[in-house]
Amino acid sequence: MTAIELERFLGERLAQPLPGAKVQHRFAPKPLYEGWRADARPAGARHAAALLLIYPGPLGLTVPLTVRHGDLPHHPGQISLPGGRVDPNETAERAALRETHEEIGVHPDHVRILGPLSTLWIIVSNHLLEPFVGIMPVRPDFELAPGEVEALVEVPLADIRDLTRVKSERRVRDGIDVTYPFFDLGGHKVWGATAMVLGEFAALFEEGTANRHQASGTDEGG
């Protein structure tokens, strides 16, 4: 799929009903936190936004992920999409672009927003995360925010769509044995809210392919 074909496909697909919580839950740690649902909207939750940016890279269309600095008080060393809190009187889309500029140096004017993914409640920080998908025609000149972003991980889009990269491991959380699904991307384990966002994004292509096959009568048994 070329960049032009991808932009056309995502522009159309993101305007349709999204996979949402059904897919997000596949990538959530099990058992789930008591009382948590991805599509819950607690009144006191704070708002945050993130950007899933696509651009041409050496290995094809690429998405940048950030390694959070090890000295940060929240989620140090974790792999994330660029993003952060929504300021007062700021739209979530504008916040996603601003945070991406602040964290990795991508200017908002250079990004074309194609649409939103499903909002996700992150129970551990009580944030409602609104992810957006954007695209650029060229690879950005990245500039990482010192003290905030330790490294950049450039992931081929094909790897995110490759579900053989979805694995799991078991850990103990609050005395309970928990299974954590994660994407194995660039030698990093990408889990939690970021995995849920990437999982829904990957599902757009699965559903889009199925819908096109059904429309043309080429699905199995059709």
Secondary structure, DSSP 8 states (H G I E B T S, - for coil): --HHHHHHHHHHHTTS---THHHHGGGS-BS--TT--TT---TT-EEEEEEEEEEEETTEEEEEEEEE-TT-SSSTT-EE-SEEE--TT--HHHHHHHHHHHHH---GGG-EEEEE---EEETTTTEEEEEEEEE-SS-------TTTEEEEEEEEHHHHH-GGGEEEEEEEETTEEEEEEEEEETTEEEEHHHHHHHHHHHHHHHHHHHHHHHHHT-STT-
